[in-house]
Amino acid sequence: MSSLKAPVCPVDALSIGEMKQFTVQGREILLARKQDGFFAIAAHCSHKGAPLIQGVMSNRHVVCPWHNACFSLQTGALLEPPGCDHLASYGIELHQGTVYVELPVSKVESHVSMFVEVPVPVSYTHLRAH
């Protein structure tokens, strides 16, 4: 699977110890800044979909605001239930004052522009399966 590096925000948009939620290429991402760098994971809890931006960041973890599930900011790993699964985590790159996330791109996604909708000719609309 290939990847795409997508810009998220300027480096100085987050202070150390701060989290913000962004939508990047249609994905909702929670970006956190710690003393040792930036971390990016999926923005919603795998249990009931709670917005993790409303949770609490502690060390390299984020705690869900609804039911206290705990996830690693570094890997997205589920550390404490009731979360149902790990969260996606995204690589980070800093370049010329901008934070970039590395998003996976499947072959289907990378070739989606090759597919176009072709209208059905009017003369064939009467041929429907019964």
N, C-alpha and C positions, 0 to 999 in steps of 0.2 A: 504494500500500500504506500502510495506517495504522500507527501505532505505539502502544506501551503503555509507560508509565514505571513500572518496578517497583522497589520498594525492595530493596537488597542488604544493607547493613550500616551501622552508625554510622560517621561519618567517622573517628573515632579508633580504629576496629578495625584499621586498617593504619597502620604507621609509614612514614615516607618510606624508600623502597628495599625495601619488602616486597611480596610477592605472596600472594594467597590464592585458593582456588577456592571457588565458590559454585554452587548449583543455583538458578536463578531461572526460574520459570514453565516448568519442565521442561528448561531449557537449562543446560548446564554452562559456566560462565563463569570465566575467569581475570581477576581484578581486581588491578591493579598500581598502586602509589602512587609517584610520582616527585616531585621537588622542585616541578615545575610543574603537578602535578595527578594525577588518576586516569585510568587507561586500562582498557578492558575488551575482551577478545577471547575467541574460543572456546577452551576449556580443553585441547583435545587436538590433537596434531600431525596434519597431513593426510597424513603418510607412513604410519605404522603405529599411530597412535592413542595415542602416548605421552602421559602426563599432564604438561603443561607446568609445572605447579606444582613438579615435581621438577627443572625446568631451571634455567638461570642467567639472571638479568636483568642486562643490560649496556646502559647508556645507555637508549635507548627500544626495546630489542630483548629478546626472550627466545630462548634457545638450547635446543632439544630435548635432553632428557637421554639419549636412546637413540642417535641418529645425527647429532646436531649441526645439524639444520635450524634456520634462524634466521628469526624472524618479527618484524615491526614491532608493537610494543605499541599504537601510535597508529592504524594502519590495518589490521592483520592481514595485510599483504602478506608474501608469501614472499620473503625476502631471500637465502637460501642453501639449496641443495638438501641433502638429498634430499626435502624436503617436496614434495607433489604438487600443492598448490593453496594459494591464499590462505585465511586464516581469516576468519570473520565478526568484525567489530568492532562495538562498540556505543557509542552516545553516552552521555555521563555528565552527570548533573545533581546538584548538591548543594543540598539544601533542608532547613533546620532541623536541621542536624547529621546528616543521613542521605544516603548515596550511593544514587542511583537510576540504573538503566541503561535505555536506550531500546531496546525490543525490537520488531522488525518484526512486524506481525500481518496476515496475508493475509485477504481477505474470507472465505475458507473457515473459517479459524480463528475469526474474529470472529462467525461465524454458526453455529458448531458446536452450540451449545445448542438450535438449532431442530430438530435431527435427533434423533429418538428411535427406539429399537428397537421394532419392531412384531412381536409374536409371530405366527407362521403358525398359522392356525386348524387344529385337528386334522383336520377334514374334508378339508383340501387336501393333507395330507402324502403321500398316495398318488400325487399327480400330479408325478412327477419325470421329468426328461428322461433318455432312455436313449441 
